[in-house]
Amino acid sequence: MRILVLGAGFGGLELSTQLSEQFGEEIEVVLIDQSGGFVFGFSKLDIMFGRKAPSEVFHPYRDINKPGLRFVQSAIRSIDPAAKRVETDAGPFDADILVVALGADLDPPATPGLLEGGHEFYTIPGAFALRAVLEDFEGGNVIVAVTSTPFKCPPAPSETALLLHDYLTGRGIRDQSTIALVMPLGLPIPPSPAASEALLAAFGDRGISWHPEKLVRGLDPDRKVALLSDGSEMPYDLFLGVPVHRAPAVVAQSGLTVDGWIPVNPLTLETAHSDVYAIGDVTSVGTPKAGVFAEGQASVAAGQIAARLRAGSTPPTYDGQGTCYLEFGHDMVARVTVTFLSGAPPVGALEGPSQEIAADKSEFGTSRIQRWFDRSWAS
């Protein structure tokens, strides 16, 4: 029995780990990713703002050593979901069960002027490169903005604006700078009015201007202005953008997508193809595109697969619940827990912000690295 897992992010790592724990050498799990290692989304901000070195946040996949699990670093060239066959640069792979966990690809060139006149902080190279950009910044108008929907980790733009305030304050150039946050949402975190209220209060306290229900459609690098979806313009000296998100091209070409993403059974994460599952950002399951939701979906998919392989066990179903950590700056972190698939409108409970929850966030990171890579890490 071979289970092929495409993508080694939150979902792929958790799914592969659970299958190894449950079955060991009884089955073969092949985990494929073109990258050489894993980086938490929150670690990108640590690099940007000089809190960590790149070597401290990169977790090589070569360190994975679990019974029944093999990691293959390779680009995926085609996916045949009907045949459960995948072509890669390392050769073809056939599967008895296929799980697509390839996430969302980022497309900075899709926003006119972004590469020429601004910077993006959602890719690993983009976030890492911004460290030097921020170190050289001497003050001025800064815009943190979203360029399309949907986008991963909805709290991240708000976190970036708050951490930028701390960073510029620490460098003594906050008084000669402005920070504007432009987002397509009516509130920073719509499912959690309490979290949104706390963020809006934090923006007010720090002099961060909030521009809701707007997208940046492009930049004019010559005039140094951002072009907004309502036809207005905003001047900038430094632009930090969330780039356009798309399903990976290989997924779109496979025929699995509808309206850009893979539809799945919201309870089981099964696709329209027998023994083919999809989890995480690549799906349209109805939850935010964030690692904690991919991890929860991975647990359900692993349970569904286990029940398929071991008759008599009751498979779990997905409840759409996730808990996200939210950086407020000043070493304070909040926690937001939301359930999206209950049949009622999602409402998120807010805890914090506090230093105690900041410690919980650190433990969250260290526990995952211990679980997935069997080694210690100080997040």
Secondary structure as GFF3:
##gff-version 3
##sequence-region A 1 379
A	DSSP	beta_strand	2	6	.	.	.	ID=ss1
A	DSSP	alpha_helix	10	23	.	.	.	ID=ss2
A	DSSP	three_ten_helix	24	26	.	.	.	ID=ss3
A	DSSP	beta_strand	28	33	.	.	.	ID=ss4
A	DSSP	beta_strand	37	38	.	.	.	ID=ss5
A	DSSP	alpha_helix	41	48	.	.	.	ID=ss6
A	DSSP	alpha_helix	54	57	.	.	.	ID=ss7
A	DSSP	beta_strand	59	60	.	.	.	ID=ss8
A	DSSP	three_ten_helix	61	63	.	.	.	ID=ss9
A	DSSP	beta_strand	69	73	.	.	.	ID=ss10
A	DSSP	beta_strand	76	80	.	.	.	ID=ss11
A	DSSP	beta_strand	85	88	.	.	.	ID=ss12
A	DSSP	beta_strand	91	94	.	.	.	ID=ss13
A	DSSP	beta_strand	97	100	.	.	.	ID=ss14
A	DSSP	beta_strand	105	107	.	.	.	ID=ss15
A	DSSP	three_ten_helix	108	110	.	.	.	ID=ss16
A	DSSP	alpha_helix	114	117	.	.	.	ID=ss17
A	DSSP	beta_strand	119	120	.	.	.	ID=ss18
A	DSSP	alpha_helix	124	136	.	.	.	ID=ss19
A	DSSP	beta_strand	141	146	.	.	.	ID=ss20
A	DSSP	alpha_helix	156	170	.	.	.	ID=ss21
A	DSSP	beta_strand	178	182	.	.	.	ID=ss22
A	DSSP	alpha_helix	193	206	.	.	.	ID=ss23
A	DSSP	beta_strand	208	211	.	.	.	ID=ss24
A	DSSP	beta_strand	216	220	.	.	.	ID=ss25
A	DSSP	beta_strand	225	228	.	.	.	ID=ss26
A	DSSP	beta_strand	233	235	.	.	.	ID=ss27
A	DSSP	beta_strand	238	242	.	.	.	ID=ss28
A	DSSP	beta_strand	244	246	.	.	.	ID=ss29
A	DSSP	alpha_helix	249	253	.	.	.	ID=ss30
A	DSSP	beta_strand	276	278	.	.	.	ID=ss31
A	DSSP	three_ten_helix	280	282	.	.	.	ID=ss32
A	DSSP	alpha_helix	291	309	.	.	.	ID=ss33
A	DSSP	beta_strand	321	329	.	.	.	ID=ss34
A	DSSP	beta_strand	332	339	.	.	.	ID=ss35
A	DSSP	beta_strand	349	354	.	.	.	ID=ss36
A	DSSP	alpha_helix	355	373	.	.	.	ID=ss37
###
